[in-house]
Amino acid sequence: MEFRRRDVLRLMGFSIAAAALPGCKQESHNLIPYLLPDDEIIPGVANWYATICQECEAGCGTIVRVLEGRAKKIEGNPAHPLNKGKLCAKGQSSLQALYNPDRLKSPLRRMGPRGEGRFEPLTWSEAIEACRDIVRESPASLLVGRAAPGSESTLLDHFMKTVKGTALFYTPEDTISLRKGLRTAFEFDGLPAYDLAHCDYLLSIGAPFLEYWLSPVSLSAGFGAMRQERQSIRGRFVQVEPRLSATGASADRWIPIRPGTEVWLVRALTKLLWQAGRVGRNFRNEAKWLNELRDLTIDEIADTIDVSVTSIRDLASELLEARAPLILAGGTSSDHTNGTDLIIETLALNAMLGSVNRPGGMQLGRPIEFSAGPSAVGEQALMQALGRLADREGALFLHQTDLLHVLPTSLDALPLLRRCRQIVSFASFPDDTTMMADLVLPVHTALESWGDRTYAGLTGVPAVGLQQPVVQPLFESRQIGDLIIELARLLGESVQAELPWQSFHAYLQERWKGRADTTHETDQWIHHLQQGGRWAGTDSPVTVTLSAPPSREPAAFAGDPLEFPFYLLPYPSSGLHRGEGANRPWLQELPDPLTAAVWGSWIELNPVTARTLALSDGDVARVLSPYGAVEAPVVISPGARPDTIAMPLGQGHAAYGRYASNRGVNPTSLLAPLFDRRSGHLASGATRVRIERTGRQARLVRMENPGEGDGTSLIHIERLRRRPGYA
């Protein structure tokens, strides 16, 4: 199966460039803190405010152009150590969150049966008193918030502990497995900084680092430097994954591996490196590792993973020959029941290659000393907490997290929510879960809010980003920190004593005292606001020793292979991600990099599979699993294995405003209730499916006439000669 890079780029058009847009240049940028009163705003003169993006877990630094009190343009902050002036399409779309016509504009109380979506407006005093009564009267309380490490999470956690409740900060991202792997393998609590710029050979096992993984803006810039900025060195890049992603389309070679077997490739490479004498560096239990590998044969592994022996040996040779090799693992490849095993053994392989804490490798540094609140949890821990709460008929508090859209229906989150005594949603938009709430308290969007963000090592230097409002609130929304502090005051002296601040702004300032190299507190605060945070010096590398034993347990899959012959591979959309961006028209209109599709859902099928099933582009097919079924038009794609069906996440909202509601389908309704054995992360790649024809057709909106290439061969995709069925 040959695939040319120029063919890929022809389909991708301008959309792939949106992964790291450098904002438009201005002749002068006046970075100022948001402290000017309205009467000091000069008509026609723009001001620029430094803040941080909250569109994903990366937390890039931004500067926002504000003209006459209205935010007009968002760009990357050139001074920020993470993104260094670049910004992705999601960050640019923050303006459409701020000005979205479907924002929640005032407090609401449920009318009629729960979930019917009928509400009546309340005043803020009525809403806060109602929330106070819910806290007082509930036998148990649980707050589930978005994963945003920093002062906001710390305050929410402190409040919930004060009222004898629990706060959980949930993320659907595979960073849960990466963190678990780092703690298990290296006893390191944080995230790595990957030095792609100085790497000369990059092997990525499923990591979509140019799309949504960790910090795609930062990693995209590093990848560009690896490929283009050194005159005598152009780094090589190999991507191993069942479905060709936009990241894989930028590789020199794509190897389509069988889903769930990625860890066996790592074991084969580890054995070959061991046989070549590359072992013993930073291994605490070397003998146990080698004993686990001793009886493995490369031929057996090649049959298991559906990759040729020659390809496996070539990868090992290339790693050994490279001066600065680096291996990444994540994304859909870690969305299996053995996902953390893959992470651990990839870390071990990097240690064998000497790629830890050296230029061109992965940097493990001590993060800045700044409390970030509790660590994020995965789906397994979340569902256990929801089950305990429902058993006690307690109160559920939600902050900017749409559980009913993100979680598979097989986890039965909806019945658990129905058993809760009360549900309070702190949200900016009427999403699927908010429509189940008894009380809705509208909160500011990121561009109206104070906050900060710790980076857990991603930046490569000790850093904390600082967020400030760039405009006055547009509606009757509130900062959640202010709501929590006011709620504490209404709950009585004992609770108020634990949260004595007058506002979240005051709480934030207190936490930032003494965190700059200036002597006056006001100067410190303004300095940090102007810069967009605090960062200085370099990371102090952490000495690591590999301590985790390997595991031989294979990935588990739900569904009988005879009845459900295909692997399902749901993947986050480049623009909509897991659905957070679905209410932004800019992101709905951003073409998918490989299919050029917009405003919808689709099913990606290999050409051979499509011919076998008598399906063509645009035919509506039905995908069925043991847990559900969805229908969507077919897109024929040579970038999918014949035994794999891929579908983008992001659509299928029942609510979430005019741009997202009832558009497309949500593949999570197909997923099995299986988790990573070590981390508790949802194993979204662990479901088998079948596909049926419906006899109908639908017109999928796609970017037309993407242009013609000259046919120059720029990318080679590994041909699997040992297995039939590849085009």
N, C-alpha and C positions, 0 to 999 in steps of 0.2 A: 504494500500500500504506500505509494509515493505521494507526497504532499509538498507543494512548493510554498515557501514563505510569501512570495509575492501574491500567490493565489489567496492566501490568508489575509494579507493586507488589503487586497482589493475588496474583500467582503467587509473588513473591519472599518474601512473608511476613516472618518475623523474620530470615531468613538473611542478607539484605543488610546488616542492622544489625550482624552479626557481623564485618563488615570493619573496624570500629574501635570496639571495646567499651571504654568508659571504666571501669575497675574499680570495684567497690563501694566506697563511701566508708566510712572508719573514723574513729572519734573521735580516735585518735592513732596515728601511725606512728612506731615507734622504729627508725630505720635504724642498724644496727650492723654492723661487720665480723664475719665468721664466725670469731671467735677465742675464744668462750666454751667452756670445757670442760663436759662433761655435768653435773658436779655444780653448775654455776651456772645450769642451766636450771630455771626455776621451773614446776612443774606448773600448767597452766591459764592461763599467761601467754604470749601470742604475741610472737614477735620477727619483725622484718622485715629482710630482707637485700637490699641493692641488688646487682644483677648485670646481665647482658645476655642477651637471647634469641638462640639459635642456630638457630632453626627456618627461617630463610631468610637471604639475603645482606644484608638491611637491618641487622640487629643492634640492634634496639630496646632501650632501657633498661627494665629491669623491677625490681619489688620483689616479694619472695616472702614470704608469711606462713608462718611455721614455728611449729608448736605441739608442744611436747614431742618435738622432734627429727624431726617429720614435716612435709614441705611440704604445705600445705593449699590455698593460693590464690596465683595469680600476677596481678599488675596491672602497668600501665605506670608507669614512674618519672616523676613530674611534673617532676623537675629535669632530665631528659635532653633535650638540644636537638633530638633527632630526632623522638621520638614524643610528648613532653610529656604523659605520663600515660596515653596511649591504648595499646591493645594489641589485636591481631587474634585471631581464633579459633585460629589455629595456635599463637600464643604461649601462649594459655590452655591449649592441649592438651599443653604440655610435661610436665605432671604425669602424663599417660598414657604418656609415654615413660619417665619415671622408674619408675613402678609397673607397667609392662607385664609381664604374666605370661610373655611369650615372650622376655624378654631373655636374652642369653648370660651365663651365670653363672660360668663357669670356662674356662680354656684347653682347647682341643680339638685333636686330631690326626686327620687323615683315616685311615679304614680302608677298604680296598677301592678300586675304580676311582674316579678323580676325577669329581666331579659327582653321585655316587650319594647323597651326603648322609649317609654313615655316619661317625661320629667316636667317638673314645675320649677320656676326660678326661685331662688332664695336671696336674701341679703347676706352679706358676709358675716354679720353678727349672728344671724340665725344659723348659718352653716357651721361656724366655729363652735357654737354651743351644741349643735347636733352632733358634731364630731366628738366633743368632750363627753357627751352622754354615752356615746358608743364605747369610748375607752373605759369609762367608769363601770358600765353595766356588763361588759363582756367578760366571760370567765377566762378567756385566753385571747391573745392578739398576736398577729403576725404581720410584719411589713415586708413586702417583696418589692425591691427597687431595682433599677438598672444598675449595672456594674460601672461605677464611675468613681474610682478611688480618689479620696481627697476629703476636704472639710465637710462637704455635704453628707457623705456617707458616714463619717465619724459622728456628726451631730445626730443623724437619724438613729444610728446604732445606740448612742448614749441615751436618747429619749426612750427608745423601746425597752432598754434594760431598766430604766428608771420606773416605767409603768409595768414592770414584770412581764414584758412581752419579748418577742424575738424579731430581729431584723435579718433578712437574707438578701444578698445582692446577687442577682441571677444573670448569667450570660449564656446564650446558646452557642458561643464560639468555642473552637477547639483549644483555645488558650488554657482551658481547664485541664486538658490532658497534657499540654506542654508544661504547665507549671507543676503538675503532679510528676511528670517525668523528670524534671530538673530536681525536684525535692528528693525523689527516690534515687536517682542516679548520682547526683552530685551534692546532695544535701544543700542545695541552693534555692532560696526563696525569692524568686523574681523572674524576670524575663531577660533573654539575651539580646545583645545588640549584634547584628550580623554585618560584618565589614565586607560587603560585596565589592566595594570599590577597589580593594586590593587583592581580591580573589582571582586566581587564574583558571580554576576549574570548578564549576558549580554543578552539583548533582542535586536536583530537587525531586523528592518523592511526594508528589501531590501537592506541594505547598504553592498556593496561588498568590505569591508575594507581589505580583504586579496588579492584583485585583482587589482583594479584601483582607488578606492575612496579615496579622500584627499591624504594621504601619506601612501600607502599600506605597504611600507617597515617598517616605524615606527610603524604602527598599527599591523603588523604581529609580530614584536618583542614583543610588549606589550601583544598581545594575547598569544604568547608562554609562557611569564612569568605568565600570569593569569592561564594557564592550568598546568604548570609544575614546576615553581620555588618556590612555597610555599609548604612545606612538609605536612602541615595539612589541606590545603585548595586547592581544585581543582575547579576553577570557572566553573559554568554551562553556557551553551550558547544555545539559541534558535533563529533560523532564520525563519522569516515570509516573504514569497515571492512566486509569482506564478510559477516561474521556479527555480529548484534547481541549484544554482550557485556553483562555487568552494568554495566560503565562506560558503554557506549552507551545503556543504558536510563535513565541519569540525565541524558542530553543533551536539549537543546531540539530538536535535529534529528539524525537518523541518515542518512547517505548510504552506501548499499551499493555500494561500488566493486568492479570486477573484480579478483580476486586477482592480485598480482604487478605491478599497474600503478600502484601508489600514487605512485611517484616521478614519474610523468608528470603527476599532479595538481599536485605541488609545482612542477614546471617550468612548468606553465601559470600558476600563481599568481605565480611569479617573473617571468614575462614581463609579466603584467598590471601588477604593481607597478613594473617597469622602465619600462613605457610611461607609468605615472602619475608618473614622476620619482623613484621611491624606489630609488636605486641609488648605489653609490660609497662607502658607509659601511663602513670596515674591509675593503675588497676589495683584495687585493694584485695580482690578475690580472683586473681588471674586464673588460678587452677580450675575453679568452678566454671568460669566462662569457657575455658578451653575444653574441658570435659564435655560440656553441653554441645560443643561444635564438632567434636572429634568424630562422631559416627554419622555426621551429615555428609551426603555426597552432592556434588554440584548437579549431576544428572537428575537426581530425584527432585532437587529444588527447582530445576528448570521445568520439569513436568508440572510441578505444583503451581508455579507462577505463570506458566505459559509464555516464557521468554527463553530464547535459545541459549545454550551453553556458551556459544561464541560471544553473544552480547554480554553475558554476565562477566566472562573473563576479560572482555574489552574494557568494561567499566572499571574492573579492579586494576587493570594495567594503567588506565588513564589516571586513576586516583594516585597510584604509586609514582607516576611520572610527573605529576603536577607539583609545583613548588609551593603553592598556597591553595590546596583543595578545601572545599567546604560542602557539607551535605545538609540539606534542609528536609524536614518531614512535617507534614501537616495538611490542613484542608480536608478534602474528601477522603484522602488516604488514612487519616487518623479517625474517621467517623465510623469506626468498627468496634466490636467488643474487645479487640486487642490493640486499640489505638495507642494507648499509653505504652504498651510493649514496643510498638514501632518507634515511638519517641525515645524510649530508654536505649534501645539498641542502636538507634542513629546517633545518639549522644556518645555511646561507647565507641562507635566507629570514628567519630570526630576526634575522640581522645586518642585512639590508636594512631590517627594520622597527625597528631600534634596540632590540631586545628582549634584548640581552646586557648583563649587569651593570647592570641598572636595576630599580627596584621593579616588580613584576608580570611580570618576565621570568625568564630563566635566569641564575643566578649562578655564575660560574666563579672560585672562590677557591683560594688556596694551602692545601693540607691541612697539618695539624700535622706537625712534623718527628719522625717516628717510623717506623722501618723496619717495613714490612708484609709482607716476603717477596716472592717473584716474583709477577708478574701472572698472573691466571687465563688458561687457554687454552681454545679451542673444540675441537669434535670432530675437525676435520681434523688439527690438531697432535697431538692425543691418539692418533689412529689411526696416524699416522706413527711416533710413539714406540713404540707397542705392536708395530708391525711390525718395527722395528729390534731390539727386545728379543727377540721370538720368533725372529728370524733367528739371534741369538746364543745362544738357549736360556738366557736369563737368568732372574732371579728378579723377580717382580712383588709389590710391597707395596701394599696397598689400605688407605686410611683413610676410613671412613664414606662410601663412594661405591659405588653399585650400578650398575656399568657395564652389566651384561647386561639390566637393566630399562630403563634410560634410552636406550641406544644402539639404533638400528635394526638389525635382524638382517641387513640388506643390507650393513652395514659389516664383517661377518664378525669381530666381536670374539670370539665363542666359539671359533672355530678358532685364533685367535691365543693366547687364554688356554690352550688345551690344549697348545700348543707351548712354553709357558713351563716351565722346569725346576721351579720351585717357586712357589707362590702363598701369600702370607701376608696375612691379612685382620685389620686392627684395626677391629673393629666392635662395635656394641652389640646388633645384632639379626641373626638368621639370614636375610639377604636372598638374592636370587637369585645374586649373585656370590660372596658368602661361602660358599655351599654348594659352590662349585668349589674352595675353598681347601684347601691341604695342612696349613696351620697357622692356627688361629683364636685370636686374642688379644683377649678382651673388654675394651672400654674404657668409661670412665665416660660417662654421659649429661651433658648441659650443666649440669644442676642439681647435679652432683657434682664439677664440674671448675673448675680455675683457667684463666684465659685473658684475652684482650683482643681488641679489634676496632678497626681504623682505618676511617674513613668516606669518605675520598677526595673530600670536598667535599659529600656528601649533606646534612650537617647544617646548612650555611650558616654555621657557625662552626668554627674549628679544634677538633677533638674526637677523643678516643680513649676507647672504652668499656672498663670493667674488669669481668671476670667472676670470681666467687668461688663456691665450693661452698656451698650452703645447707643441705645435710644430709650426714651421713656416708654413704659408699658402702653400698649395700644388698647387693651381692653381691661376689664375688671379681674384680671388674673393676679396672682400673688407668687412671690418666691416661696418655695416649699420650706426653706429654713425659717422664714418669718412666720409661716403658719405653725410650724412645730413649736417655736418659741412662744407664740401667743397661746397655743393650746396648753403648753406647760403652765403658763400663768393662770389659766382658767381651772386647771386641775388641782390647784391648791399650793400652799407654801412649800410643802416637802418636795414636790416636783419642780416648782419654780426655782427653788434653791439649787437644784442640779443644773438648771439651764437659766442662769441669771442675766443673760445678755438682753439688750433692748431690741436687737435686730440681728439678722444673719450677717449683715455687713459688719456690725461690731464684733461678732464672733470671729469672722474671717480675719479682721484686722488684728485681733488679739493673737490668733494663731501665727500670724506673719510677723509679729514683733521680733526685731533682732535678726532678720534674715537678709541683710544687705550690708555692704561695706561702708555705710554712711553712719553718721553719729546721731542725727536727729530723727525721731520716729516719723514725723511727717515726710521728711525727705526720703526715708526708707520706703514708705508706702507708695509715694509718687514714683520713685525710681522703679519699683517693681511693676506698677501699672503701666508705665511708659515702655518698659522692656517686654511686658507680657509674661513675667514670671521671674524665677531665679535660677541661674545656672552659672557655674564657675568651675574652673580647674578641669581635672580629668578624673575618670573613675579609678578607684583603687581596685585592681583585679583581685578576685577571690580565688584562693588556692583550692582546687577541687580534686577529689579522689573518687574514682568510679567505685560504687559500692553495691549496686543493685545486681542481683542475679537475673539471668535471662529467663524467659518463660517459653514453653513449647506449645501452649494452648492455642489452637487455631481459632480463627474468627468464626463466630456463630451466625447463622442466617435463619430467618423465620420464613417458612413456606416450603412445601414439598417441591424439590426440583422438577419432578415429573409434571406437577400441576402448574407450577410457577417457574418457568425455565429461565427467566431473565433476572439479572441483578438490577435493582433500581438505584440510580445515582442522582439524588436531588442536590443541586448546588446553588449557593447564593448568587443572585443576579448581580451583575457588575454595578448597576445603578441602584436598583431597589433593595439590594442586599437580601435580608430575610423578610422584607415587607415594610421596614421603617420609612423607606423613601417612596412608597407607592402613592402618597398623596401630594407628590411634587410633579407637576407636568414636565418640568425640565428633565427629570430622571425617567419618567415614562417615555419621553421622546428620544432618549439616548439609545441609539441602536445597540443591540447585543453585539459584541465584537466579532463573533463568528457566524451568527445566523442573520445578522442585520435586522432582527425582529424588534418591534416596539409595541407597547400598549397591549400586551397579551401574554398568554402561556402557550407552550408547545411541547411536543414530545420529540426528542432527538433519536433517530434510528439510523443504524448502519445501512448502507445501500443493499448489502446482501440480505440482511434481515428484512428490510422493506420489500424486496422482491419475493422472498419466501412467503411473506404474509400478504402479498398483493396490495401493498400500501404505497401511495405516492404522496408527494408534497401537497399539503393542504387537505388530505383526507383526515376526517375526524376519527380518532381511535379511542378505545376505552382501555385504560390501564387498571388492572385489578390486582389486589394483594389479599392476603387473608384478613385484612382489617378495613378495607374500603375500596372505592373505585372513583376515578376521575376521567373526564373526557377532554381532549384537546386536539388541535390539528398537528399533523406530523410534519417534521422537518427532516429531510434526508441529510445525514451528516457523515462523511467519511472519518470524522474525528471521534467516533464512538465505536467501541468494540461490538462485534456481532451479538455477544451475549449480554449486552448492557443497554438499558434504557435510561436516558438522562432527561431530567426536567428541571427548569429553573424555579427557584423559590421567589417569593416576593408578592405574587398576586393572590387572589382568592379571598379578599377581605369581605366580610359581611357588612362591616361599617367602615369608618375611617375617612369619610368625606366623599365629595362628588368625583374626585379623580381616581379613587381606589375602590369604592364600593362595588361589589358584584362584577368585578372585572377579572377574567381568567380563573384559574383554579389553584388550590393550595395542595401541593404534593404531600404535605405532612399528614394528610388524612389517610395516606397509604402506609405509614410507617409502623413498624413493630415496636412494642414497649421493651426494647433491649438497650443496655447501657454498656459503656466501657467498664471492664471488670475492675480497674484500678481507680479511675477518676470519677465515675458516675456520669460522665458526659453521654448524651444521647448518641447511640450508635445508629445514625441516620442512614448509613450504608448497609445495614444488616437486614434488609427486606428483599425478598424475591417477589416477582410479579409476572403476570402474563398480559398479553395485549390482544385485543379483539377489534375487528372492523365494525363500524357502525353503519356504513353505507352512505354517510353524509360527507359533505365537504364544507370547509370554512375558509375564508380568506384571511390569512394571517398578515397583518400589516408589517411590511418589511421595506427597508431602504432600497429603492429601485436603482437600476443601472449604476452599480458601484464602480464601473470602469473596467477596462481591459488591461491585463498585464502583458509583458513581452515574453513570458514563458521561461525566464531565467530561473534555474534551479538554485534556490537559496536555503531550502530546508529539507532535511531527509528524515522521514519517519520510518522507524524500525519495521522491516517486513517480517512477519511471522510465517516462515515457510513450513513450519512443522504442524500448523493447524489449518484446517480448511475454513473457508468462510470469510476471508478478508479480501476486500475489493482491491 
